[in-house]
């Protein structure tokens, strides 16, 4: 069975601090996908990134960066110079890649990390 | 495009009542799914569908029914509501892998908050 663990339930930082959200996953599959979603106070779920298990390159998008390490089964998310607008719940998720590489829309989510950025 | 539309946004039910949460997408996505979000538990998969006429159970299917008569619609039915079904429900859709972009990326609806008394 797949499992995603986000050990940090809540994180509180002051604006401009860097913050890293941890994500550890368990899967027996050799091919899988990892995701991060953001849920702002308004409640919608916003896609941030998808990474497949064959691609361990780190990715940077503006102030956001992701560190994928298969050796430790981790997919951590760092926000550099945090801003108040980054306050949200962040979810890490995992999906198996079935025949042909599809996930059929079946994701296993972590518990979520509540990030609060204070001005 | 509207994306994924869920109705209603809020609903209060009494124990034993039945209701249907509606979900429609206009992106011609093959896959659709229903998740529930509970505090401290993230999102958990209830049911999913890989195409019209094809549905299957997810992690927490008990007490829920689904059907998919068209590509666009994927309603979730609560047969006899229980307080344990108090939750926020999200419908999601995603394209099949052979699409050039967005494969396996879920687009979520705005959510439906259900309270069962």
Interface residues (C-beta under 8 A of the other chain):
Chain A: X4 X6 X9 X33 X35 X43 X44 X45 X47 X50 X91 X93 X95 X97 X100 X101 X102 X103 X104 X105 X106 X107 X108 X109 X110 X111 X112
Chain B: X31 X32 X33 X35 X40 X41 X42 X43 X44 X45 X48 X50 X58 X59 X88 X90 X92 X93 X94 X96 X97 X103 X104 X105 X106 X107 X108 X110 X111
